[in-house]
Every structure is written in C-alpha cells, then in structure tokens.
C-alpha cells in the first residue's frame, strides 16, 4: 500500500528524482536498521507505521495536495525507511542474509520506480486525474481497513462469547 501511494504521489509530480533518491537511500538505511535492531534490543517495525504512511500518501494523492520539496523528501524517506525496516529477515548466515536483504532492496526500488513510471506515463487528461483520486482514496481506505484489523488482533483477548447454547448428550 505504501508503494502504491508513493507511486501515485510521484506520478502526479514532474520533478521526482530527489524524492526517489531519498526513498532508495532511506530504504537501504531501513534494511540496515532491521539487521541492527534485534542486536540493540529494538523490536521490529510496528504495523501501524506502514498503515499511517500509506494513508498519508493516499490522502495526498486523492486530494492532490501540493507538497513542498522538503515535505516530499520527508514522505519518501520515511516510506523507504519503514519499508526497509519491515523487510527484516530471520537471522541466517551473513552471506545468505546479505543476498536476501539486497533482493528486498532491489525489489523495493524496482517496484516504486515501475509504479511511478506507469503513473507518470498516463496522459494528463481530466479522466486520469479522477483515476488518480480514486486510486488514492482506495489506498487510504485499504490502509484504514488494515489498521483496523491490526488493532483488533493486537487488542488483549477478551472472553469469547457463545453464539450457540451448549448442547449436551
């Protein structure tokens, strides 16, 4: 969801190279942080972070909010860092871990660049602007739905309610 939201935001802009570079560098930093986090006692990324970033990107894409370059850099850097941090793997041999995380970084880079390229290739017609708004609102709705499911799962378990009476015999 974060990648789709960021790609929609990128597709609506003309000068997108600095935010994409910020995304790539921050995602590499997030992947490195996912390696060091368990050794430093820092838990893995909370599911709340990608949901919030996806929702924010969805709102920006749906409402066509013009962002200054610093805010755009911050959004893409935060998205890259969180996605990189969330790409952590189970401990393995160093060479295997390196190959897994390099593949995760390349996957993030290719996915965002591919989505942003397709979004930028759309002709600037009124119906494409409506399509961007619809897709942005879907990203927002999906992130809210996922956030609701995440909050429901992490909530302390309550006593189960019985939907049918106990049958004996």
N, C-alpha and C positions, 0 to 999 in steps of 0.2 A: 504494500500500500504506500509506503514511504517513497519507493522508487517511482511509482506511477504518479504520485502527487508532485514530486520534484520534477519529473519529466514534463508534466503539464505546465508547471510554472516556467520551466526552461523553454518550452515550445512557444510560450507567449512573449518571450523577450527576444531582442535582436542581439544584444551583446551578452553572451552567456559564458564565454570562455573562462573568466576568473572564477565564477561560482563552480564550474565543473572541475577546475583545478583544485579549488578548496575542498570539494567533495572527495576527489581522489586522494589528496593528502590526508584529509581527516579520516577517511575510511582505513587507510594504512595505519594511521595512529590508533584507531579504534581496535584494529586487529591486533596490534602490538599490545594494547592495553588488555585485551582479552587473554593474552598469554601471561602478562604480569599480574593481573588482578587476583587470581587464586593464590599466587605466591605471597601477595601483600595482604591477603585476607579480605579483599574486596569481592563481594558476590557478583554473579553475572547480571547482565542488564535486566532491568525491570521491564515487563511487558507494557507498562504504562508509557514509557518513553517513545517507542515507535508509534504507538497509537496517537499520542499527542502531536508528534511531528507530522504524521500522515494527515491528521485532522487540520492542522495549521496549513499545510500545503494545499489541502483540498479547499479550504476557505479562500486562500489567496488565489487559487486557480478559478474557483467558481465566481468569486466577486471581482476578479480582475483587479486586485489591489496593486497599485504601483508601489514597488519597494525601492528604497534607495540601495545603492550598490553594497553598502556595509551590511544592511539587513539581509540582503540576498546572499551575500557571502556567509553570514552567520547561519542562515537557514540551511544552506547546502553543506556547510561544515558540520553543523550539528547532526544533520541527517546522515552524513557519511560516517561520523564518529559512532553514532548509535548503531548503525547497521554493521559497522566493522566490529564493534564491541559485542554485538549479538551473534556474530559469526564464530565465536569461540568454539573450539573442539575439545574433545576429551584428551587428556594427556597421552602422548604416544612417543615414539622415538623422535628425536629432533628433526631428522630429515623428512619423515612422514608428516610431522606437524607443519613443517615449512611448506611442503607441497600442498597440503590441504588448505592452509591459510592463503597461500599465493593463488590457488584456484578460487577461493572465496573472493579475494580482492579483484581478480580479473573478471569474475562473474558480476560483481557489483559495478565495475567500471563499464563493462560491455552492455549490461542491461540499461544503465542510466543513459549512456551515450546513444544507444539504439532507440530507446523510447523518446528521448529528447529530439533525436534526428527525425523520427517519424512525425512527432508533433510539430516540428518546425517546417516540415515539408508540406504540411496542409496549406492550401491556398488561403489567403486572407479574405475570406468571404463571410457574409453575415451568418450563414448556417454553421460555419466552423467555429465561430465564436460561441454560438449556442451549444454546440457539441462539447467544447472545452468546459463550459459552465456545467453542463450535465455530468460530464466525467468527473469534474472537480467535486460536485455535490455527492456523487457516488463514492468517491474516495473518502469524503467526510463521513458519510453515512456508514460505510464499512468500518471505518476506524472507531466510530462511536459504538457500533454493534460489537466489534471485537473487544473494545474496552469494557463494555457491559458484561460480556461473557468472562473476561479475565477477572473482573471484580467479583463476579459471582463465584468463581472457582476458588479464589483466594480467601473468601469470607470464611470465618470459622464455621464448621459444620454444626448445624442445628439438629435437633432431634427429628428424625424422619416422621412425616405424618402418614397415617394409614389411610389409604384410599378405599380399601375394601375391608369389610369386617372379617375378623379371623374366623376361619371355618374349621371346625373340629369334626373328626370322625369321618 
